[in-house]
Amino acid sequence: MQPLVMCENGGCLAKVGGSELTRLVGELFGEFSPEDSSLFEIDGAKMLFNLDFGPLIGDDAKNAGAIAAHHAISDIYVSAGTPKYASIMLQIAEDVTFGQTKAILAGIKEVCENENITILGGHTIRSETSVVGLSVIGAANEAYLNRSKKQCVVGDKIMMSKKLGAGIATRAYFHKIIDAEAYAEATDSMLTSNAVALQAFSAVPVHACTDVTGFGLLGHLSEMLSADMGAVIYEDSIRVFDCIAQLQPGAFFTRFIEDNINYVLRTKKCDIDFDTIETLALVDPQTNGPVLLTVDPADAEALEKLGFYVIGEITDKSGIALR
């Protein structure tokens, strides 16, 4: 099978900037809380709903479908829910063959089977750009029904489950700055389920939780912070993929990165110079990126056993700083 014609802005690299999105939604629907999933109830059953889609990421059709599936399902996991049902949205460009389309769907099917999710159906169209996504329904966890992203506590440790830099790596691979072998590390990360979030909720009292996607680590972290809170990121804790560690940051300072910096600055002072690849990775749009959560310092060790690592702490200052 021939590789897919790769899209430069696949996955969450195509996401509308957070400031623009906040204005759009705010002007139409009023004040809102940017939660990962919507909680609703039918005949006493409390459920979670999420919809996520984007241009195909990478040049492997099956992986592209699988990454899209993991990305959409992740929002249910970080909302302390168990995904149960999914419908597929597939927009296929004319240059994508029948075999490639079948492989995209096979990737989605395999992920859903592995996560015990029933595919209910979907909708497929032809278009100029290939886009894939899922709507997902999950069962809500009774213990976390009143949870919100903004439940951090001053002194909490900030923890994460994966490395950063998937967006930078994807762009570098598209421009042939890194090869397929190097890019495989980022692909493997995007193909890793975020079901570990449920393990975290079961292991300790998680205070706040989300996943790092299109608005970057700092954008999604800023959504977790109330007006009187801030955060310190430990500089030596930032982990990026090996394939981007030696890249020059200036070549990857895109409008998507700039949008994410402006999104953070909309509500928080950000005392960080984005002049290294590690700091740039803090605002890099991720696709099926890390689980990001905060816990009491006494509970951090239990989550380290699940693969999480500490990247900072919640403070009573209003800004976000690097130290």
C-alpha positions, 0 to 999 in steps of 0.5 A: 500500500502506498503511503498517504499524502501527508498533511502538514497540519495533521491532527491538532496542528489544525486546531483553531487557536484558543483565544479565537475559539473562546471568543467565538463560543463566548459571543454565541453561547455566553460564559462556559467552562472548557471541560473535556467532555459533557456530562448528561443524564438519560433515564437516570444513567449519567453519561459523558460525551465528546467529539474530536476530529482533525486532518489525518496525521502521518503517512501511515493510513492505519496509524492515522485512524488509530491515532484519531481514535485514541485522541477522541477517546482520551477526553472520556478517560481524563473526565474519569469516564469509561468509553462505551460507544463511538461513531466515526466521522470520515472525510476522504480526499480524492487521492486516498485509495479504497485500500487506504480508506479501509486501513484508516477504518481498520485502525479505528476498529482495532483501537475500539476493540482493544478499549471495549468500545462498540462502534455504532456507525458514522458518516463518510464523505469525499472532500479536498482534505482527509479528516477523521474523528469520533464522537464518543459516549462513556459511562461517568464515574459516580465518584467524580461527577462534580469534578472540574478541571479547575480543582487544583490545590495550591501545593499540588504536584503537576504530573504528566504521562508522556513526553512532549513534542509530537507537533514539532516532530510531525512538522519535522517529518513532513519537511524531511528534517527527520526520517521515519525511524526517528519519527517513530518515537512520536508516533508510538506515543500518539498510539498509546492509550490514555486509559492510564488516566482511569488508573490514576483516578482509581489509585489516588484522589486526583484533584484536576485532570485533562489531556495535553492536545491542541493548546499545548501543555501551558494552554491546557494547564492555564485552563486548570488554574483559577484566577488566584493560582499559578504554576511553576514548571521545573525546567529539568523535568521537561521531556521531549522526544529524542528526534526533536531534541537537537532541532532549532526552535526558530524553524518551528515557531509557527502561528499555531505556537504563537496562538498557544502563547497568546492563549496562555497570556490571555489569562496568565502572565507567562515568565518563560522565554520560548528560545529552546526546543524544550520550552517551545514544546510547552506550547506545541500542539499535541495529538493524543498527548499526555494526561496532565493532572495535579495531586497532593505531593504525598500521592505523587509516588503512587502515580510515578509507579503508573508512569507519570512524572512530576513536572511542576507545582501549583502556586498561589501566584497568578503567573506561570514560570519556569525554574 
